[in-house]
């Protein structure tokens, strides 16, 4: 019975995926009622609910009480949960996450150099200044997070922004802790501040290579700090 139920639940997921693939269902549209799906596919309503619950956890379906279930595309939720589970299961660590961010954000910086708007460039310069001047490491780390979030927006690449947002949401506490550690070492702090300033200036000048190099230096500082400390 358990195997039969599992196949039924998977059958519903495959049906919904195929409807999306064929264009019958589009983002924002309401799924057929549970009873209708159950009758169409010859499965129980429990199997339909389990499929919808799973798709909801994956970020592809959202449920509104009294209104029904709707097709969504919240890939950040999917990625966020995946990153969190990988860390909890010991399948990755913070150094690997930092290395992944470096790859993503270096390319992101190059894209942003081509597409950044004047207001965005001005705000990045302001955030770089605020980070350097703010004595409270926790407050400064929030400027840091805003800096990188704005940079992702400036690139115009939605997938990069989603990847970054998922990682940032999952590792916010880690990022704050690492920032505080770096600020305790004056040389590391200066290197990080200089990297942010250099990055902001390169972006304002639409210098893609300079922006990529500044981002590489930024993550050299972060990775060096991670390696020197015990795992968090």
N, C-alpha and C positions, 0 to 999 in steps of 0.2 A: 504493500500500500504506500509506504514512504517513497519508494522508487517511482510509482505511478504519479504521486503528487508532485514530485520533483520535476518529472517530465512535463506535467500539466503547467506548472509555474513557468518553466522555461519556454513552453509553447506560447504563452501569453506574451512574454518579453520579446520573443522573436517576431510575433505578429505585429506588435507595436513598432518595433524597429523597422520592419518591412514597410509598414504604412508610412513611416517618416521618410524612408529611403525613396519610396515611390512618389512622394509628394502629396499623398492623400491627407496626411497630418502635417501641419506646419507649426512652427514655434508660436506659442500663445493660444493655440486652438485647444478646445476641450476634447478630452478623450470620450469615446462612447461610454454610456453608463455601465457599471459593473455587470448588471444583469444581462445587458445586450452582449457584452464581450463574452460572458460565460456561455450564453446560448450559441453565439456564433462559432465559438471554438470548441464547444462540447466539453467544457471543464467546469469545475465548481467555482462559486463566487469566492471561496477562500483562496483558491489558486490565483484568481484575478487580483485579489487584495495583496497577496504575497508578491506578485509580480510588480504591482504598482508601488508597493512599499520599497522594493529593491531598486526600482528605477528612480524613486524619490531620493534614496540614499546616494545614488550615483549622480544626482543633480539633473536628471533628464525629465522628471515629472514633478510638479508641485501640486499640492492638494489644498483646496480652500473649502472649509466647512460650509455646507449648504449650496456650494456652487459647482463642485466637482473636481476633477483632476485635469491638469493642463500640461501641455508639452512645454518644457523649458530647456535651457541650455546653460545650466550653471556649472561650467566645467571647473570653476574655482573650488566649489564644494567637493567635487569628485577628487581633484588633485590634493586638496587640503587633507581629506581623510586618508588618502593613500600615503602622503608624506608622514602623517602622524602615526599610522600603523607601522610603517617601515622603521621608524625610530623606536617605537615601543617594542617591536620584535627584534631589534638589534640588527636589522638588515642594512642600515646605513648609520652614519655618524655626522657630527656637526662639521668636520673638516670636509667631508664629501659634499655636504650641502653647500658649504661656502664655495667649493670648487665649481659646483653646478651653477651657483649664482654668478660666479665670475664669468663663466662662458656665456650665459644668457645676457648678463648686463653689459658685457663688453660689446657684444653685437648690438645690443639695445642702444648703447651710447653712440655707436656709429650711425645708426638709423636716426636717432634723435638729432644728431648734428645736422642732418639734411632737412629735417622737418620742423624743428623747434620754432615756436612762436616767440616774438619779443617779450611778451608778458611772462612766459614760462622761463625764458632765459634770465630775466631780471629776478624772478622769484628764486631760482636756483642760486644765483649769486648772493641774494639776501640770506638764504638758508645756510650757505657755506660760512657767511660772516657770523650768523647767529650761533652756529655750532662752535666756532672758535671763541666767541665772547662769553658763552653761557658757562658759568662755573658749576652748575648742577648737572652731573653726568646723565641723570635720568631724563631731565628736560632736554638736554642736548641730543640724546638718543632719539627723541621724538622728532627733532628737526632732521636728524639723519634719515629716519624712516620716511618723512615727508619728501625729503630730497630725492630718494630713490623711487618713491611712488610717482612723483611728478615726472621724473626722468622716463619712467615706463610709459606714462601718458603721452609724453612728447614724441616718443618713437612712432606712435600711431599703429603699433602692432598689438592687436587684441590678445593674441595667444601669449605673447611675452608678458603682457600685463597680468594675464590670468595666472601664469606660472609664478610670477613674482609675488602676486597677492596671496596665492595659496601658501607659498613658503613663508612669507612674512607673517601671515596669520598664525601659522603653526609654530613658528620659532621666535615670536616677539620677545618672550622672556629671555631666550638665549641671546638675541641681538642686543638687548638692553644690558645684559650681564657682560657680554664681550666688549661693548662700548665702554662701560665703566672700567674694565680691566685695562683697556688701551689708554684711557685717560690718566691712569695711575703712573704711566711711564711717559715722561715728557717728550722723549724722542719719538716714541710711537704716536703719541698724540699729535705732535707737529707734523709727522709724516702723513697721518690720516687727514688732518685739516688741510694740508697743502694739496693732497690728492683731490679733495672735494673742490677746493678753490680752482685748481688747475683744470679740473673737469668742467666746472661751470664756465670758465673763461673760454675753453675750447669749444664748448657748445654754442656760446654766444657768437663765436667767430666762425661757426659752421665748419670746424676743423675735425673731421671724422677720425683721422689717424691720431691726432692729439687727444681726443676724447677717449678713444680705445686704450691708449697708453696710460692715461690717468686712471682709468678704471682698473687696469692690470696692477698698477702700483697700489691702488686702494686695497685690493684683495690680497696682495703680498703682505701688507701690514696685518690684515685680519687673520690670514692663515698662519703667519708667524706667531701671533698671540695665541691662537688655538693650540699650536704644537708645543708651546712653552708651558701651558697649563694642563692640569689634570683634566680628564674628560668631565663634562658637565652632566 
